[in-house]
Amino acid sequence: MLEFLDSLTGDFIGAHEYEQMRDQLLTARGQLDGRSGPGSEFTGWLDLPVALSAEELESIRLAALQIREQFEILIIVGIGGSYL
C-alpha cells in the first residue's frame, strides 16, 4: 500500500485536513509512481537527478561555476511545476 509521508506539512495542514485528503493524496501518489495520470508524459522529472549522465551533471556544474564567476545576482523567471 502506498503511503504519503511528509514531515514538513504539519505547520499548515492539520491532522483532520490530512485525513480528509488522504485518499486523494494516495491516488495522486499512485498515478505519479505508475506514470499513469493526466500529464504522465511529463513525469521525467521524477527520475532526476539519477537519470542524468555524468556528462550532463558536469555540464551543469560548469555552467553554475561560470555563472558564479560572471554574475552577482541570478534571477530565474518562468520555471515552475514539474520542471523545478
VMD Tcl script that builds the backbone (N, CA, C; Angstrom):
set m [mol new atoms 252]
animate dup $m
set s [atomselect $m all]
$s set {name element resname resid chain x y z} {
  {N N MET 1 A 0.842 -1.191 0.000}
  {CA C MET 1 A 0.000 0.000 0.000}
  {C C MET 1 A 0.880 1.244 0.000}
  {N N LEU 2 A 0.528 2.201 -0.811}
  {CA C LEU 2 A 1.262 3.461 -0.871}
  {C C LEU 2 A 1.012 4.262 0.392}
  {N N GLU 3 A 1.987 5.038 0.749}
  {CA C GLU 3 A 1.862 5.890 1.924}
  {C C GLU 3 A 2.332 7.274 1.556}
  {N N PHE 4 A 1.728 8.269 2.151}
  {CA C PHE 4 A 2.148 9.653 1.962}
  {C C PHE 4 A 2.765 10.108 3.266}
  {N N LEU 5 A 4.049 10.323 3.262}
  {CA C LEU 5 A 4.759 10.771 4.456}
  {C C LEU 5 A 5.384 12.119 4.175}
  {N N ASP 6 A 5.067 13.102 4.974}
  {CA C ASP 6 A 5.665 14.415 4.799}
  {C C ASP 6 A 5.733 15.116 6.140}
  {N N SER 7 A 6.918 15.215 6.662}
  {CA C SER 7 A 7.106 15.848 7.966}
  {C C SER 7 A 7.097 17.363 7.879}
  {N N LEU 8 A 7.043 17.917 6.680}
  {CA C LEU 8 A 7.125 19.367 6.524}
  {C C LEU 8 A 5.769 20.055 6.386}
  {N N THR 9 A 4.685 19.318 6.442}
  {CA C THR 9 A 3.370 19.938 6.248}
  {C C THR 9 A 2.619 20.193 7.548}
  {N N GLY 10 A 3.140 19.706 8.653}
  {CA C GLY 10 A 2.432 19.803 9.928}
  {C C GLY 10 A 2.110 21.214 10.376}
  {N N ASP 11 A 2.910 22.195 9.965}
  {CA C ASP 11 A 2.665 23.577 10.373}
  {C C ASP 11 A 1.477 24.216 9.663}
  {N N PHE 12 A 1.073 23.656 8.512}
  {CA C PHE 12 A -0.024 24.288 7.791}
  {C C PHE 12 A -1.119 23.329 7.320}
  {N N ILE 13 A -0.938 22.038 7.540}
  {CA C ILE 13 A -2.009 21.071 7.257}
  {C C ILE 13 A -2.284 20.299 8.538}
  {N N GLY 14 A -3.460 20.495 9.094}
  {CA C GLY 14 A -3.830 19.820 10.324}
  {C C GLY 14 A -4.109 18.344 10.094}
  {N N ALA 15 A -4.077 17.579 11.168}
  {CA C ALA 15 A -4.311 16.135 11.068}
  {C C ALA 15 A -5.679 15.839 10.471}
  {N N HIS 16 A -6.687 16.611 10.862}
  {CA C HIS 16 A -8.035 16.375 10.328}
  {C C HIS 16 A -8.092 16.693 8.827}
  {N N GLU 17 A -7.335 17.696 8.382}
  {CA C GLU 17 A -7.293 18.014 6.953}
  {C C GLU 17 A -6.578 16.913 6.180}
  {N N TYR 18 A -5.494 16.414 6.750}
  {CA C TYR 18 A -4.775 15.306 6.114}
  {C C TYR 18 A -5.703 14.114 5.933}
  {N N GLU 19 A -6.454 13.782 6.961}
  {CA C GLU 19 A -7.367 12.637 6.873}
  {C C GLU 19 A -8.415 12.851 5.789}
  {N N GLN 20 A -8.884 14.092 5.640}
  {CA C GLN 20 A -9.862 14.390 4.591}
  {C C GLN 20 A -9.252 14.234 3.200}
  {N N MET 21 A -7.953 14.511 3.060}
  {CA C MET 21 A -7.281 14.465 1.758}
  {C C MET 21 A -6.563 13.141 1.497}
  {N N ARG 22 A -6.530 12.267 2.484}
  {CA C ARG 22 A -5.705 11.060 2.399}
  {C C ARG 22 A -5.947 10.249 1.128}
  {N N ASP 23 A -7.195 9.982 0.800}
  {CA C ASP 23 A -7.496 9.181 -0.390}
  {C C ASP 23 A -7.010 9.875 -1.662}
  {N N GLN 24 A -7.197 11.189 -1.737}
  {CA C GLN 24 A -6.729 11.940 -2.905}
  {C C GLN 24 A -5.203 11.914 -2.993}
  {N N LEU 25 A -4.544 12.050 -1.861}
  {CA C LEU 25 A -3.084 12.012 -1.844}
  {C C LEU 25 A -2.557 10.660 -2.310}
  {N N LEU 26 A -3.164 9.596 -1.819}
  {CA C LEU 26 A -2.729 8.257 -2.215}
  {C C LEU 26 A -2.999 7.984 -3.694}
  {N N THR 27 A -4.124 8.495 -4.196}
  {CA C THR 27 A -4.420 8.354 -5.625}
  {C C THR 27 A -3.385 9.094 -6.453}
  {N N ALA 28 A -3.077 10.327 -6.060}
  {CA C ALA 28 A -2.077 11.117 -6.788}
  {C C ALA 28 A -0.716 10.444 -6.727}
  {N N ARG 29 A -0.356 9.930 -5.571}
  {CA C ARG 29 A 0.936 9.232 -5.418}
  {C C ARG 29 A 0.987 8.010 -6.333}
  {N N GLY 30 A -0.105 7.259 -6.383}
  {CA C GLY 30 A -0.156 6.086 -7.247}
  {C C GLY 30 A -0.032 6.449 -8.721}
  {N N GLN 31 A -0.670 7.548 -9.121}
  {CA C GLN 31 A -0.577 7.991 -10.510}
  {C C GLN 31 A 0.843 8.447 -10.844}
  {N N LEU 32 A 1.489 9.143 -9.919}
  {CA C LEU 32 A 2.878 9.554 -10.153}
  {C C LEU 32 A 3.797 8.344 -10.250}
  {N N ASP 33 A 3.700 7.459 -9.282}
  {CA C ASP 33 A 4.563 6.277 -9.274}
  {C C ASP 33 A 4.341 5.397 -10.501}
  {N N GLY 34 A 3.082 5.286 -10.933}
  {CA C GLY 34 A 2.752 4.446 -12.079}
  {C C GLY 34 A 2.826 5.177 -13.403}
  {N N ARG 35 A 3.135 6.478 -13.347}
  {CA C ARG 35 A 3.204 7.305 -14.565}
  {C C ARG 35 A 1.914 7.140 -15.378}
  {N N SER 36 A 0.777 7.196 -14.669}
  {CA C SER 36 A -0.484 6.875 -15.324}
  {C C SER 36 A -1.511 8.000 -15.299}
  {N N GLY 37 A -1.271 9.082 -14.612}
  {CA C GLY 37 A -2.261 10.142 -14.509}
  {C C GLY 37 A -2.216 11.104 -15.672}
  {N N PRO 38 A -3.114 12.083 -15.663}
  {CA C PRO 38 A -3.084 13.118 -16.701}
  {C C PRO 38 A -1.716 13.796 -16.693}
  {N N GLY 39 A -1.160 13.997 -17.863}
  {CA C GLY 39 A 0.149 14.622 -17.968}
  {C C GLY 39 A 1.298 13.675 -17.696}
  {N N SER 40 A 1.023 12.374 -17.698}
  {CA C SER 40 A 2.051 11.395 -17.348}
  {C C SER 40 A 3.242 11.431 -18.305}
  {N N GLU 41 A 3.045 11.988 -19.495}
  {CA C GLU 41 A 4.164 12.086 -20.426}
  {C C GLU 41 A 5.185 13.136 -19.976}
  {N N PHE 42 A 4.845 13.898 -18.939}
  {CA C PHE 42 A 5.739 14.941 -18.431}
  {C C PHE 42 A 6.300 14.592 -17.054}
  {N N THR 43 A 6.440 13.318 -16.738}
  {CA C THR 43 A 6.904 12.925 -15.403}
  {C C THR 43 A 8.369 12.497 -15.376}
  {N N GLY 44 A 9.122 12.852 -16.384}
  {CA C GLY 44 A 10.540 12.506 -16.411}
  {C C GLY 44 A 11.314 13.084 -15.237}
  {N N TRP 45 A 10.817 14.179 -14.677}
  {CA C TRP 45 A 11.479 14.823 -13.540}
  {C C TRP 45 A 11.529 13.917 -12.319}
  {N N LEU 46 A 10.660 12.909 -12.274}
  {CA C LEU 46 A 10.661 12.006 -11.125}
  {C C LEU 46 A 11.961 11.221 -11.015}
  {N N ASP 47 A 12.648 11.055 -12.121}
  {CA C ASP 47 A 13.876 10.268 -12.133}
  {C C ASP 47 A 15.137 11.124 -11.996}
  {N N LEU 48 A 14.970 12.423 -11.865}
  {CA C LEU 48 A 16.135 13.297 -11.720}
  {C C LEU 48 A 16.586 13.318 -10.275}
  {N N PRO 49 A 17.814 13.468 -9.959}
  {CA C PRO 49 A 18.955 13.576 -10.866}
  {C C PRO 49 A 19.557 12.222 -11.233}
  {N N VAL 50 A 18.966 11.131 -10.789}
  {CA C VAL 50 A 19.518 9.805 -11.037}
  {C C VAL 50 A 19.656 9.514 -12.526}
  {N N ALA 51 A 18.721 9.994 -13.330}
  {CA C ALA 51 A 18.721 9.681 -14.751}
  {C C ALA 51 A 19.738 10.501 -15.551}
  {N N LEU 52 A 20.322 11.513 -14.946}
  {CA C LEU 52 A 21.297 12.337 -15.658}
  {C C LEU 52 A 22.617 11.599 -15.797}
  {N N SER 53 A 23.230 11.779 -16.939}
  {CA C SER 53 A 24.542 11.167 -17.152}
  {C C SER 53 A 25.613 12.005 -16.447}
  {N N ALA 54 A 26.763 11.427 -16.282}
  {CA C ALA 54 A 27.888 12.144 -15.678}
  {C C ALA 54 A 28.244 13.368 -16.506}
  {N N GLU 55 A 28.119 13.266 -17.821}
  {CA C GLU 55 A 28.423 14.396 -18.702}
  {C C GLU 55 A 27.439 15.539 -18.490}
  {N N GLU 56 A 26.165 15.208 -18.361}
  {CA C GLU 56 A 25.158 16.245 -18.132}
  {C C GLU 56 A 25.388 16.938 -16.790}
  {N N LEU 57 A 25.678 16.147 -15.759}
  {CA C LEU 57 A 25.939 16.730 -14.449}
  {C C LEU 57 A 27.163 17.634 -14.477}
  {N N GLU 58 A 28.195 17.226 -15.173}
  {CA C GLU 58 A 29.399 18.049 -15.288}
  {C C GLU 58 A 29.106 19.336 -16.045}
  {N N SER 59 A 28.293 19.256 -17.079}
  {CA C SER 59 A 27.896 20.440 -17.834}
  {C C SER 59 A 27.143 21.433 -16.943}
  {N N ILE 60 A 26.258 20.927 -16.116}
  {CA C ILE 60 A 25.513 21.784 -15.176}
  {C C ILE 60 A 26.463 22.405 -14.165}
  {N N ARG 61 A 27.385 21.606 -13.636}
  {CA C ARG 61 A 28.352 22.115 -12.665}
  {C C ARG 61 A 29.209 23.225 -13.269}
  {N N LEU 62 A 29.669 23.038 -14.501}
  {CA C LEU 62 A 30.491 24.051 -15.154}
  {C C LEU 62 A 29.702 25.327 -15.456}
  {N N ALA 63 A 28.447 25.168 -15.877}
  {CA C ALA 63 A 27.602 26.338 -16.123}
  {C C ALA 63 A 27.375 27.112 -14.827}
  {N N ALA 64 A 27.140 26.400 -13.729}
  {CA C ALA 64 A 26.950 27.060 -12.433}
  {C C ALA 64 A 28.213 27.806 -12.020}
  {N N LEU 65 A 29.361 27.212 -12.236}
  {CA C LEU 65 A 30.632 27.849 -11.908}
  {C C LEU 65 A 30.819 29.123 -12.733}
  {N N GLN 66 A 30.523 29.049 -14.002}
  {CA C GLN 66 A 30.644 30.213 -14.876}
  {C C GLN 66 A 29.694 31.327 -14.434}
  {N N ILE 67 A 28.477 30.983 -14.090}
  {CA C ILE 67 A 27.507 31.975 -13.624}
  {C C ILE 67 A 28.009 32.635 -12.347}
  {N N ARG 68 A 28.514 31.837 -11.412}
  {CA C ARG 68 A 29.036 32.391 -10.155}
  {C C ARG 68 A 30.181 33.366 -10.395}
  {N N GLU 69 A 31.027 33.062 -11.363}
  {CA C GLU 69 A 32.182 33.915 -11.637}
  {C C GLU 69 A 31.801 35.210 -12.353}
  {N N GLN 70 A 30.759 35.182 -13.157}
  {CA C GLN 70 A 30.428 36.330 -14.004}
  {C C GLN 70 A 29.329 37.230 -13.458}
  {N N PHE 71 A 28.539 36.738 -12.518}
  {CA C PHE 71 A 27.382 37.499 -12.065}
  {C C PHE 71 A 27.298 37.537 -10.544}
  {N N GLU 72 A 26.738 38.627 -10.041}
  {CA C GLU 72 A 26.475 38.724 -8.609}
  {C C GLU 72 A 25.073 38.223 -8.281}
  {N N ILE 73 A 24.159 38.395 -9.214}
  {CA C ILE 73 A 22.757 38.036 -8.998}
  {C C ILE 73 A 22.256 37.242 -10.199}
  {N N LEU 74 A 21.497 36.192 -9.943}
  {CA C LEU 74 A 20.850 35.404 -10.993}
  {C C LEU 74 A 19.358 35.369 -10.686}
  {N N ILE 75 A 18.570 35.799 -11.640}
  {CA C ILE 75 A 17.114 35.783 -11.479}
  {C C ILE 75 A 16.543 34.800 -12.492}
  {N N ILE 76 A 15.746 33.861 -12.007}
  {CA C ILE 76 A 15.109 32.873 -12.872}
  {C C ILE 76 A 13.611 33.168 -12.883}
  {N N VAL 77 A 13.078 33.358 -14.072}
  {CA C VAL 77 A 11.665 33.687 -14.216}
  {C C VAL 77 A 11.000 32.646 -15.107}
  {N N GLY 78 A 9.861 32.152 -14.691}
  {CA C GLY 78 A 9.076 31.291 -15.543}
  {C C GLY 78 A 9.259 29.802 -15.333}
  {N N ILE 79 A 10.072 29.406 -14.381}
  {CA C ILE 79 A 10.224 27.982 -14.130}
  {C C ILE 79 A 9.198 27.583 -13.073}
  {N N GLY 80 A 8.645 26.406 -13.220}
  {CA C GLY 80 A 7.659 26.004 -12.223}
  {C C GLY 80 A 7.144 24.598 -12.481}
  {N N GLY 81 A 6.261 24.183 -11.620}
  {CA C GLY 81 A 5.642 22.880 -11.771}
  {C C GLY 81 A 6.666 21.752 -11.769}
  {N N SER 82 A 6.487 20.811 -12.670}
  {CA C SER 82 A 7.341 19.630 -12.687}
  {C C SER 82 A 8.752 19.940 -13.152}
  {N N TYR 83 A 8.995 21.114 -13.658}
  {CA C TYR 83 A 10.342 21.451 -14.147}
  {C C TYR 83 A 11.227 22.025 -13.072}
  {N N LEU 84 A 10.752 22.088 -11.837}
  {CA C LEU 84 A 11.609 22.546 -10.742}
  {C C LEU 84 A 12.712 21.554 -10.545}
}
mol reanalyze $m
mol bondsrecalc $m
mol representation Tube
mol addrep $m
